[in-house]
Structures are given as C-alpha cells and as structure tokens.
Amino acid sequence: MANKEPNRIVQHLRDLASRMSSGSKGAGLGIKLLVGAGAMAYGLKEAMYTVEGGQRAIVFNRIGGIQADTVLAEGLHFRMPWFQYPIIYDIRARPRKISSLTGSKDLQMVNIALRVLSRPVAANLPVLYQQLGKDYDERVLPSIVNEVLKSVVAKFNASQLITQRAQVSLLIRRELFERAKDFNIILDDVAITELSFSKEYTAAVEAKQVAQQEAQRAQFFVEKAKQDQKQKIIQAEGEAQAAKMLGEAVTKNPGYLKLRRIRAAQNIAKTVAASQNKIYLNADSLVLNLQDDSFNKSGLESLIRFIEL
C-alpha cells in the first residue's frame, strides 16, 4: 500500500512534465520536475517499511549501532534511508527436532530425540541480536539440548528410562527451560519423541523377559503340583478317618451295619421301583443276607414298608 502511493505521484508528475515539455521553453522545467519527483518518490518508498503479524523489528543505526531500547511492534514504520535499517524477527513458536546419542547410568547407549517449540523473548531482541544474531536457534538449541540430555539420562538406568519416562521428561523440560532463559529464548514445549537402545541391549531385554515368563510358568506348575498333592493327602486322611470311624461304629454297635445294609437295599429298591421293566431280585441282590441270624425281622419289615411306599 505504501509503495503504490509514490508510484501514483511519479506517474502524475510524468504526465505533467510531458504536457509542460510540449513547448521549447518548458522542456528544461519539465525534466527538473520529473527528476525531483522521482527522487522524492524513491526516498518516500525507502523511508517506509511494514512489520507483519507475528513479527517484531529492531533498528540498526549506522552511527550509534543497535538501538537497545527500541522494539517495534506490527504495523507501518518510518526510517532514515541509508542511516537506519530494520532487522525483523519472527517471534512465533517454531518446532525443532533434536536427536542425541548418550549413555545411561548403567553404561547403555541411548538414542533420544526431542521436539522443542522455541521463540525469542520479544523485549530482549536487541540483546539477542548483538549476542547471537538472527540464527539464534541454530547456534544455541542443539548445544544446550545435548548438554541437558547427557546430564539427565546419566542419572537413570536403561530400564528406568522406560518405566520412569514421565519423570525423565519432567527433568529434561525443567533444565532446558532454565538454560534457554540464559540466552533470551522461551521454550513453550519440550517432548520426547524417540527413545531407543542398541540392538544388543534390546535383544538382551527380550531374552530376559522370555526367561522370566518361563520361570513364572514353571513356578505355576510347581505350585499346582503342591496343591494337588496336598489335596490328595487331605482326601486320603479323610477316607482313613472315615474308615476308622466306621470300624469303631461297627465294633461298638453291630446294629449300625444292619442300618447301612437296609439303606443300601432301600436305594436299590427305589431304583428298581422307578423302572418300567419288571425285575425279580433275591435278598442277596439287595445286599441283604436274610438267612443271617443277625438280620432280625424288624429290619426286613421296615424295608418292605419302604418298597410299598
């Protein structure tokens, strides 16, 4: 917009000069006006510059150098041509990926990569330019990132870098923020994007995991065998105890054995009664010895009553 206005003035003056130079007397005056107008338009064009959105400008003076107290915001600004010229910085956050090969506490090589969002401190742009220039990120970020990564990773074992990744990331972020402040740089975000180990260490970790799984499986089978053995022992002890109690009951009371015979005969008779087939069983088939003197009449009568029911 600032460049179009001087061009219009120049074109207007050219038209005026051409009309004035139509006569011999106005030829010299027209040329002078044309040259003067061109010089004025060029000077006006060189005196104006625009700072775009997301940018800031500092001014370098050929006599006094960088104006340390001047940081120009967005918009149209003026300068003295040749004596002053602007240096424009982009103050928006820019991503950058930085990788580093370093060693862990247990001497394992670790390849770690960070994504860093950085931007300059707008108020300190004159100092930043004097110390680092416009390519400040190229000069500073790789060195301080490698320094911090080597310092933090050396505090953890290789396995801890995986299991305690959040803590590792927090320490890296905290130390990087402090280091970047020394160079007038703001870090908006720091994130670990890659964390890998050597092939030998990776293979060793996988082999260790397989061995642990096999050991856990073997331990499971051992525990299962122990439980099965305990169950059999308990079952055998229970059966032995039951047999002992049964023997004592028979010895102390012969009628207990008669009762067991009657109960068995009742179960057999109940099963036979529910069947549609006709089956004839003698007393021996019903686990009853009717010829035994010890089997009295009352037991047989109770069996007959149960069958009739």
Stockholm file with secondary structure:
# STOCKHOLM 1.0

chainA/1-309         MANKEPNRIVQHLRDLASRMSSGSKGAGLGIKLLVGAGAMAYGLKEAMYTVEGGQRAIVFNRIGGIQADTVLAEGLHFRMPWFQYPIIYDIRARPRKISSLTGSKDLQMVNIALRVLSRPVAANLPVLYQQLGKDYDERVLPSIVNEVLKSVVAKFNASQLITQRAQVSLLIRRELFERAKDFNIILDDVAITELSFSKEYTAAVEAKQVAQQEAQRAQFFVEKAKQDQKQKIIQAEGEAQAAKMLGEAVTKNPGYLKLRRIRAAQNIAKTVAASQNKIYLNADSLVLNLQDDSFNKSGLESLIRFIEL
#=GR chainA/1-309 SS CTTHHHHHHHHHHHHHHHHHTTSSTTHHHHHHHHHHHHHHHHHHHHHEEEECTTEEEEEEETTTEECTTCCBCSEEEECCTTTEEEEEEECSCEEEEEEEEEECTTSCEEEEEEEEEEEECGGGHHHHHHHTCSCHHHHHHHHHHHHHHHHHHTTSCHHHHHHTHHHHHHHHHHHHHHHHHTTTEEEEEEEEEEEEECHHHHHHHHHHHHHHHHHHHHHHHHHHHHHHHHHHHHHHHHHHHHHHHHHHHHHHCTHHHHHHHHHHHHHHHHHHHHSSSCCCCCTTTTTCCTTCTTSCHHHHHHHHHHHHC
#=GC SS_cons         CTTHHHHHHHHHHHHHHHHHTTSSTTHHHHHHHHHHHHHHHHHHHHHEEEECTTEEEEEEETTTEECTTCCBCSEEEECCTTTEEEEEEECSCEEEEEEEEEECTTSCEEEEEEEEEEEECGGGHHHHHHHTCSCHHHHHHHHHHHHHHHHHHTTSCHHHHHHTHHHHHHHHHHHHHHHHHTTTEEEEEEEEEEEEECHHHHHHHHHHHHHHHHHHHHHHHHHHHHHHHHHHHHHHHHHHHHHHHHHHHHHHCTHHHHHHHHHHHHHHHHHHHHSSSCCCCCTTTTTCCTTCTTSCHHHHHHHHHHHHC
//
